[in-house]
Amino acid sequence: MTEPASLWRVLDLLTRPLLVPPYLLAARLSVRAVNKRRAQREAEPAPDPFENLAGVWPDVPPATIPDPECPRVSVVIPAYNEESDIGRLLASLQALDYPRERLEILVADNGSTDATVAIADRHGVRVVAQPKRGPAAARNAGIAAARGDWVATTDADCVVHPLWLRRLVAPAVEAREAVAAVGGRIVGLCADPVARDFCRRESIFDQEQAVAGRLLPFPFVITANGLFRRDVIDRLGRFDEDFPAAAAEDVDLGWRLHEQGFGMAYARHACVLHRHRERGVDIHQQFFKYGLSEVRVYLKHRHLFSRGELARHLWIRPILYRHFWQAVWRGVLARSGAERRLWRLTILKELGHMAGKMEGARRYRTYRHFALWTRE
């Protein structure tokens, strides 16, 4: 028999003074410690999960969209100092099973200082150059220069399946104007099996959950594998370039699409491989950016939430600190080194996320919501 909701409410209020302050303190202290550790490990080469792709691709059935029905698509790739990855992605894009006269590939260079542009030139793709202003600005520059009716997005550290684009456009072709964005499957690559288990358990880059609105309150399409109607995103203002970190621009665009009544679809067989972060310091930094940008996206869309809901999202939903303490406890009880490492990655993820939200609270002055949160 389940406990009454009121009892859980009382238990939550009683445990907050014990669980929340040390959680916030640990999150705050983690930033300096992780940055120091990250500086020490900058020279260490990261493992390359692309070295062996045998058995990595999921089964992809043959595409059913005939050539005459394939829309004109511009693939936009934001890039900054991606010389180690961009060639591999461009080779996979040029091997696509898609009508060449209906396909355009653009590299939106974000002020690279390495050989990124030279590699793109060698592959014969269009390069849209601009000063370093972040991936959202790079994507917007690529979209402005694009000639296609649809814009597909992926990242430089990805590789696409030969049937990727045919499978990605299929829901849009079948639904006609009812769909304005499509998200494809993102298959995470990790050389470390512990990091692979962590990413799977934490639903890292889970496109199906994102499009269904189960990762966040409203649906969105993760831009590592996305397709957008050009005329619609032009009308909505494209990606917001004012986010403080390279995170949540896709969330913001998805929520704007949802608010205007545009549909989104998930294309399970439109697959890309994506290099997921594996080291604890990198995972902490990634979720710090998510937490920081999360504050801004909720503030920007505050009209979609009640005051209490907004306060919980800006501060600490109970699941966050419960998840943190659960990871600490399970890490203490872990019997193997691999299990301890798994929970350590979870702890660093939770600390980075909350540290980013705390920085967002400072930057956007959301501390005034704290009193409301404590009453919720």
Number of C-alpha atoms within 10 A of each C-alpha: 3 4 7 8 8 9 10 11 11 10 10 14 15 11 10 14 10 10 15 17 12 12 19 17 12 15 24 18 12 17 19 11 11 18 15 12 13 18 10 10 13 9 8 8 7 12 12 12 16 19 8 9 10 7 7 12 13 10 9 15 9 10 16 9 16 10 13 8 11 18 19 17 25 24 22 27 28 24 26 21 17 20 19 13 19 24 19 16 20 23 13 16 22 18 13 17 15 21 14 11 8 16 19 20 23 24 27 26 28 25 18 17 12 13 14 23 27 12 18 20 13 9 13 13 16 18 20 22 17 15 11 14 12 20 23 23 21 28 28 21 22 28 27 13 16 21 16 20 14 24 25 27 22 23 23 23 20 24 25 26 20 19 21 25 27 23 23 27 27 21 21 25 15 12 12 10 11 15 18 25 29 28 30 29 23 26 22 20 22 21 18 15 13 18 22 18 13 20 23 14 11 11 14 16 21 20 29 23 16 22 25 17 16 14 17 13 13 18 26 33 30 26 23 24 28 27 28 25 19 22 14 15 21 14 8 13 11 24 23 15 17 14 19 15 19 17 21 26 25 20 23 26 21 27 23 20 20 16 13 10 12 16 19 23 24 21 22 15 22 26 26 25 24 23 21 21 22 21 15 21 22 19 21 29 23 19 23 29 23 21 27 29 26 26 24 22 19 19 17 11 14 14 10 15 14 9 14 15 17 20 25 17 17 25 23 18 13 13 8 17 21 16 14 19 16 15 21 17 12 15 20 12 11 15 10 10 9 13 14 19 17 24 22 19 23 25 22 24 24 25 29 30 24 27 29 27 28 24 18 24 21 12 14 13 10 17 17 10 17 16 10 16 20 14 9 13
